[in-house]
């Protein structure tokens, strides 16, 4: 093969390409601004090679003449076939090569529809058609874990972010609602769920991961935040426009009284994120207030820090981060508080207990609770080994009969921190739906984990002190909320791992929580599915 030489022009893929192009173009833009014939030009804005000129016919035509005369010496040429011109007056003054001419405002500028409500809605619907193929392909995947990850990251809100930021929400409300419906349909098909758009389960799914949802935010709902955030950051002088006022009024109907905003809009960074959080606060509290005590405890636990880490893990069988279809379906139903099975009677192991999710993940018969505990313990042990902490499993095994029963250390770390005692790691799983903590867990996030931490200290502090150890209870709720001590421990462990792997602490912390969260949900699903299969066998028998 011959060599492909880069001789002239900005090369595609060169990270400096846009900057070099802009440096050349900037001089041409200044020439337009300085030209006397362009004095009545009201708008001269560019995004790389896409420009928008607005003003009188004479001034716009003069600007085109400047580009045509000076551009070629800079390597810049106008492609009239791709140009559009709009004006209420006669347009004959413009080059005949510009065939896209409009006397009504119905055009596209940098991916933004400019026109009336019908035109803007049709523009969004046409854009949806390009997403429809992707959604159909996702529905054909036989891996719901992968399908949900792709839906959230590649096919949902992100596909409409730009349009939402540049188009008044009142002009595209109906078409955005149609897009939301297509996301809902794709989700229910991928997970084989019977879930209506008005159900509490879908409302929770539309919350962000940090609020216990699935990150499938409604574009129609959050378009107000996107548009107002865009106006605030780029064109605050347009805040008095009736489109902005309409968007502002619509937004204020979506939030609580203390979260409303007014003109002038703040110009702080991340304003869109702040507005979306206000919308989500209102949605979360509405969902919380309408739920039962068990629903409230579930919402508080799922919205705790790192509880949703299992949903952010990259599905990878090679890394052991994949979930079977039945496990993923169960995990989503359980997460959203959906009915898991038809009425099937009692647990196969406990004739006096109904077969439901809470009982399945707390039932001490059948070995599932022990298997889940050991899986989490072994994963934490593996992270400690990778951090070169020289951990030891079940370090209380040779301490005599009474102490052997207490097992104060699932994992013993001989040297945990500078000058500190060896750390006796005690891994525990608890449920916020237990009768003895439910009333508090439905009001205070992490109440079940805190209660179990305190009990572990009461049981093990004295024994650990006699042995010269420090009791470190790592407690996680069945929905994935970790206790305070666990947060501190994993933060330090992530720092040790980062030092060994030359990765960032944040990356290692995400790896820890992602791995442990996935193990937890997978073990919970297996516990329920095992009881379901046994119960079905008994019914058939």
FENJOHU-V663426 format. One record per helix or strand. SS is the DSSP state (A for helix, B for strand). FROM is the first residue (numbers start at 1). LEN is the number of residues. If there is no record, write none. Layout:
BEGIN
ss:SS from:FROM len:LEN
ss:SS from:FROM len:LEN
END
This chain:
BEGIN
ss:A from:17 len:18
ss:A from:36 len:3
ss:B from:41 len:7
ss:B from:50 len:6
ss:A from:57 len:14
ss:A from:72 len:3
ss:A from:80 len:3
ss:B from:84 len:3
ss:B from:100 len:3
ss:B from:107 len:3
ss:B from:112 len:3
ss:A from:117 len:23
ss:A from:144 len:12
ss:A from:157 len:10
ss:A from:169 len:23
ss:A from:200 len:6
ss:A from:209 len:3
ss:A from:219 len:16
ss:A from:236 len:3
ss:A from:242 len:11
ss:A from:257 len:3
ss:A from:271 len:20
ss:A from:293 len:10
ss:A from:307 len:5
ss:A from:317 len:3
ss:A from:325 len:12
ss:B from:346 len:1
ss:B from:354 len:1
ss:A from:357 len:6
ss:A from:368 len:19
ss:B from:391 len:3
ss:A from:401 len:6
ss:B from:411 len:3
ss:B from:422 len:9
ss:A from:438 len:4
ss:A from:447 len:20
ss:B from:469 len:9
ss:B from:482 len:1
ss:A from:484 len:18
ss:A from:505 len:36
END
